[in-house]
Amino acid sequence: MTAPHKIATIGQGGRIFRAFGGDTVGVIVGAIFAVCVVVCGWWVVRTYNRLVRLRNQTQASWAQIDVQLKRRHELIPNLVEGARGYAAHERGTFEAVTAARGEAMGGGLGATDRAAAEDALTATLGKLFALGESYPELKADQHFSTVQVELRSAEDKIAYARQFYNSAVQSYHTALESFPGNIVAGLGGAHERREYFEAPGAAQDAVQVRFA
């Protein structure tokens, strides 16, 4: 084989190698890109689903609060009517409780405003139960005592549901504000912050009802 022929053969082999090598690099780059797309897609879906799960937890927790608040609101009229029979001239107290109940049941209130209204209702209920100390017959009334027990049960459940709801809201907010949730939430646009069920300022320190 002559030298020129050898050189030509080597040159052809180099071109073939370069062509083959270029295709291989392209395949590798394409495969890496595809893997990155799949991983990023999985990451986005997983994060989005987690945000949805946390959001649903806040909604479910709020539903539990709502159930117990409605139960408390249903008990109050019977309590007022029972007390009115023994302390008819305590009209101011009865009107205050009724007004506070109406405010708490008002529609369109956010979680924070509703918490403030419920705390105000709790304060007026404290005044109503204090009448039992001034009117022994009222304190001894079986119906009045039974409603007190039922209200105490509702209050305990509200306190527990409030704690669970606020914890769920905190977890949801943490996921929204931290990476990668903040990015995915921005892309989805369907996630909003939730209000805590707690009154602002001094209303948080509302006096708890003391049951006899």
Secondary structure by P-SEA (a helix, b strand, c coil): ccaaaaaaaaaaaaaaaaaaaaaaaaaaaaaaaaaaaaaaaaaaaaaaaaaaaaaaaaaaaaaaaaaaaaaaaaaaaaaaaaaaaccccaaaaaaaaaaaaaaaacccccaaaaaaaaaaaaaaaaaaaacccccccccccaaaaaaaaaaaaaaaaaaaaaaaaaaaaaaaaaaaacaaaaaaaaaaccbbbbbccccccccccccccccc
